[in-house]
């Protein structure tokens, strides 16, 4: 039987041990591996591997000995409890051996969990599980995780109390990161919040999520966008001492001002425009960029982007003789003056 996404999520969380087997397949190997990991953990618990209730088989093994899978499924373990036989990276070549094991399965035998990559609708392996009376097939798609999937990840990580705004940030983060990185980020946040009874906030997510721009670079970009020309010189000296390159600073500024331009031009307002940014912008930095976008007109942002593009071209010009960091600092000062004086 073919499982819908919702039914698959429910099965991964609470599998029915009366089923003979489950096929998990999809183009993204990481997503498939994470789903397989969740299912196996739900079936055998944290001690199942050490108690030898999990048997791993590579699909290539079944080519040499097709009966090996049935033997493992029927074997009696040393420890009581549910057993699992995992067949990884399977394909149509293994469908006959897997079909024999499914047909010979009886209650109390190990559940057969099979993982595979992309399978066409006519795939023998896929049709075997979809048509079998006591087996299931779950396709894992590359779509962004649903709210239910995110909530399941939060529950798994032990994060129970979450501010509503923080939940929106987590949804944006889940869309921006691959599943493995998102899960690791939630584990990091969970460790940080251990023993803390206060709800998770957007600021905490911003501090703990994978960084997209270094904080010191953020400082000078905020100074430029807010027209604080007196802060630009000292910050540029600090960045130069840290080894930041002029080209990188210009690219970071272009990214920042393009985000402000998109926010200022968004028909639903700057807040909606910033919310659409990818990678997502979190917490205090998001609120700050919304205020910045509100303080710039689209016309001035057009001029700001032109200044930065001209600076980038000058930095890459073979005939440029002026100090490159000075060129960037001059461009940043011009942008700060454009913000405060309109020129």
N, C-alpha and C positions, 0 to 999 in steps of 0.2 A: 504494500500500500504506500502511496506517495503522501508524505506529510506536508501540510501547509507550513508556512513560516511560524505561525502562532502555535500550531500543534507541535511542531518540532521543538520550539523553545520549552513548551510544557514537558515534553518527553525528556529532553536533556536534563531538566531540573528534577524530574521524578519519573525515572524510567520504569516501564512495566516489564518485570523480569519473566513474565510468561511469553514474551516475544522471543523468537529464535534468533533474530539478528537485525542489525540496522546498518544501512549503507549511508555514509556521509561523504558527499562529493561536491566539488566546486573548483573554480579557477584559482582562487586565492588559497595557497597552501597554508598560510598562517591562520586564516579564519577556520579552515577545516581542522587544523591541529588544535585550535582552542576549543572548538565544539567537541572534538573527540576527547580532549582532556576533561572537559566538564562532565561528559557522559560517563566516562570510566570512573571518575571520582564519585559520582552519584551512585554508581553500581557497587563498587567495592570498598569505598571509604578510604580514609587516609592510610590505613595499615594494610590495605589489600595487596599492594605490590610486595611489601616485605614478607607477607604471609603466602607469597607465591600463588595468589589467586588471579594473577594477570599473566597471560602468556602472549608474547609478541611474536608474530610471524611476518616475514617479508613475503611479498607476493611471489617472488622468484622461487621460494621454497616449494610452492605448490606445483610448479612445473616439473620439478624432479620427483615429488612424492605427493600425488593428489589426495591420497588417503590420510596424510598427516593431519589435515585440519579436522577431519572427523574424529581421529584418535584423540586429539587435544580437547575437543569439545566434550567427549565422553569420559575423559580421564577424571579420576577422583583425587581431590586435593588433600593435603595434609591438614589443612585448617578448615573449619566450617565456614560457610558463608558463600555468597554469590561469586561465581567465577566469570572471567571474561577472556575470550581469545580475540586478539586484535590482529587483523590482517591489513598491513599498510601498503599504499601505492599499488592497489589492485587495478586490474583492467579486464577486458573481455576474455583474455587468455586464461584467466583463473575462474571464469564463471561456472564451468562444469564442476570443478572441485568444490566450490562454494555451494553450488546447488545440491550436491550430494550431501554435504554436511547439514544444510538447512532441512532437507527432506528426512534425514535420519535423526533430527533433533527431537528430544523429548523433555518434558518438564524436569527441572533439576540439573540439566546440562548447562555448560557455560554459554553465555550469550556471545554470539558472533558479531563483532564490530568491524566493519570494513571501511577503509578510507580510500578515496580515489580523487583524481583531478577532474577536469572537465569531461563529462560524458554526454554524448549525443543522445537524442531521443530514441534512436534505434539501438543504442548500446545493449549488448546481451546482459552485461552485469546490471545495468540500471533496470532493464525490463524484468530481470530475475527478481529483484527486491520489490519492485512496484507491483508485480503480478502475484507474488507469493502470498498465500493465505495467512502466514504468521511471521512475515518479515516486513520491514519498513525501509523507506528511502527518504533521505532529507537532503535537499539541494541547499547549498550555502552560497548566497549571492553576495556581490560586492556592494550592495546598497548600503547607505548610511544606517547605523543601528537605530532601531525604533526606540520610542520612550520605554517600552516594556523591557527591551534588551538592556538599556542603560540602567534601569531600576534593578534588574537582576544582577548586573555587574556591581552596582552600589551595595546591594545586599550581601553579595559574596565578599566584598571588601570590608564589610562591617560598618558602612556609613549609613546611619539611620536618620540623623537630623540634618536637613539641608535647607538653607535659605532659598526661597523661590527664585531669586535672581541668580543664585549660584547654580541652580538646576539648569537654567537656560545656558549658563556658561559651560556646564558639563556637556550639554547636548551639542554645542558648537565645537567643543574640544573633541568629542567623539567623532564628529564629521571630519575634523581636520587631521587627526592622527590615525595611523593604522591600528587594528584591533589590539595587537600585542603591546604597542606603546601606550595605548589608552588604558589597558589593564594595569600595566606597570605604574602609570601615573596615579591611578586610583589606589593602588597598594601603597604608594608613597604618601598620598594624602591620608590614607587610613592610619598609617603609622604615626604621622604628625598629629592626628586628632585623637590618638589613643589616650583615654583618661580625661578628655575634654568634653564636657557635657553641652557646650554651646554649639548651635548649628553651624555647619560649614558655610563660609562666606565667599563672595566673589574675590575679595582681597586675598584670601588664603589660596584660592585656586590660581590666581595670577602669580603668587609667589612660588608655587610649587609646580605649576605646569611647565613643560619644556620651553625654554626661552627661545624667542625668535630674533630679538635684537638685544645686544648687550646693554645693561643698565646705564653705563657711562655714556654710550652713544644716545640713548633715549634722553638723557639729561640735556644734551646740547640741542637735540631736535625739538624738545619742548621749549627751550629758551628761544629758539628761532621762531617757532610757530606762535609763541605768546608775546613776541616783540621785546624780549628782555635782552637788548643788545649789550648791556654791560656785563652779562654773564657769559657771553659767547667766547671772548678772548681767553679767560682762565680755563674754561672747559676745553677749548681747542688745544691749549698747552698740555693739559692733563692727558687728552687723548693721544696727542703726538708722543708724549713720553711713554704711553702704554703700547705704542707701536701700531696704532690704527692708521690705515693708509687713506690718503685723500680720495682715491677712487671709491673705496668702501663707504666712506662717509657721504659722498655724493649719492651713491646708489641708495643708501639707507634714507637719505633726505628725500630722494625722489619717491621711494616707496611710501614714506610718511605723508608727503604732500599729495600724492595721488589718492591715498586713502581719505585725506581731508577733502579733496576735490570731489570724490565720489559721494562722500557724506553730505557735503554742502549742496550737491546737485540732486540728491535723492528726493523724489516727489513726496515721500513720507516723512522727510525730515532727517537731520543729521544723526539722530539716535538709530534710526532704521538703517541708514547708510553705513554707520560703523558696525552695526550688528551683522551686515552682509560680508564683512571683510574676511578673507582667508589668507593666512592663518587667522583665527579669531583673536579679538582683542578683549582682555579681561579686566575686571575690577576697576581700581582707581585709574589705571592707564586708559581704559575705555571711556570713563567719565571725563577724563581730562581731554581726550581727543574730540569728544562731542562738543565740549566748550570751545575748543580751538576752532572746529569747523563752523560753529555759530558766529565766531568773531571774524571770519573771512568771507568776502564776497566771491562768487564764482569768477568774476573778472580778475580780481587780485590773485586768486589761486592759479588762473591761467598764466598770468605774468610770472608768478613764482616758479611754476613748472618750466616755463621757457628759460628763466635764469639758470635753473639747475641743469637743464639739458645742455645749454650753451657751456656751462662750466664743465660738464662731463666730456663734451667734445674737445674743449680746450685741454683738459688733462690728458686726453689720449692723442693729442696732436704731436707729431714728431718735431715740429718747429717751436714748440712752447719752451720758453726759457725762464719764465717767472717761477718762483718757488711754488710747488703744487699745494702745499698746505695753506699758504697765504691766499691762493686763488679761492680755495674752498671757504676760508674764513671770510674773505671779502663777499662772496656770494651769500653766506649766511647772514652777514650784517645787512646786506641789501634787502634780504627777505624780512628781517626784523623791522627795518625801517618801513618797508612796504606795508607791514601789518599796522604800525603805529601812526605813520604819516601819509600813507597812500602813495609813496614814491620811493 
